Amino acid sequence: MKVNLKCFAKLVDEDSCDYKDSTPYDLTDGQTIQDLIKRAGIASEDVKIAFVNSRKVELDTVLSDGDQVGLAPAVGGM
C-alpha cells in the first residue's frame, strides 16, 4: 500500500520527509505510524503530534492505502 508523509519544523528532511510535497512510502498492510516513522529515519521521541487525513491520531494507528500522514515535533508550549 502507498501512503504519503509530510513533516513540519525540525522533522523536515528533503529526502525522507518533505514539507512542500508529501513523500511517498510503500508499506505492507497492518503497518502503523510508528513503523512509518522508523522507515523515514525519524526518532519517535521527536514526534509530538501525528495526523492521518487531517485528524490527530496516536502513533500506533494502523495505516491504510492512500493515507496522508503529517508529523510535527514539540514546539514552544506543546
C-alpha positions in Angstrom: 0.0 0.0 0.0 1.1 3.6 -0.6 1.0 6.4 2.0 2.2 10.0 1.8 4.2 11.6 4.6 4.6 15.3 5.3 6.8 16.7 8.1 6.9 20.0 9.8 9.5 22.2 11.5 12.7 20.3 12.6 11.4 17.0 11.3 11.7 18.1 7.7 14.3 16.3 5.5 14.2 16.8 1.8 14.9 13.2 1.0 12.8 11.3 3.6 10.0 13.7 4.8 9.5 17.0 2.9 7.0 19.7 3.9 6.2 21.1 0.4 5.1 17.9 -1.3 4.5 14.8 0.7 7.0 12.0 0.4 5.5 8.6 -0.8 6.2 5.4 1.0 5.3 1.8 0.2 4.2 -0.1 3.3 2.7 -3.5 4.0 -0.8 -4.0 5.3 -1.1 -3.6 9.1 1.8 -1.2 9.5 1.4 1.8 11.8 2.6 5.4 12.0 5.3 4.1 14.3 6.5 1.8 11.5 6.5 4.7 9.0 8.4 7.0 11.4 11.1 4.3 11.7 11.2 3.8 8.0 11.6 7.5 7.4 14.6 7.5 9.9 12.9 9.9 12.4 13.4 9.4 16.1 10.0 8.6 17.6 10.7 10.7 20.6 11.0 13.8 18.3 7.4 13.3 17.1 4.8 15.1 19.3 1.7 15.1 17.0 0.7 12.8 14.2 -2.2 13.3 11.8 -3.8 10.9 9.3 -6.0 12.5 6.7 -6.1 15.8 8.8 -7.1 14.0 12.0 -4.9 13.8 15.1 -4.1 10.2 15.9 -1.8 8.1 18.1 1.4 6.6 16.8 0.0 3.0 17.0 -2.7 3.9 14.4 -2.8 1.3 11.6 -2.4 3.0 8.2 -4.5 2.3 5.0 -3.7 2.7 1.4 -3.8 6.3 0.3 -3.5 7.8 3.8 -1.9 11.3 4.1 0.3 11.4 7.2 1.6 14.5 8.9 4.2 14.6 11.7 5.0 17.6 13.9 7.6 18.0 16.7 7.1 19.6 20.1 7.5 23.3 19.7 7.1 26.1 22.2 4.4 25.2 24.7 3.3 21.9 23.2 
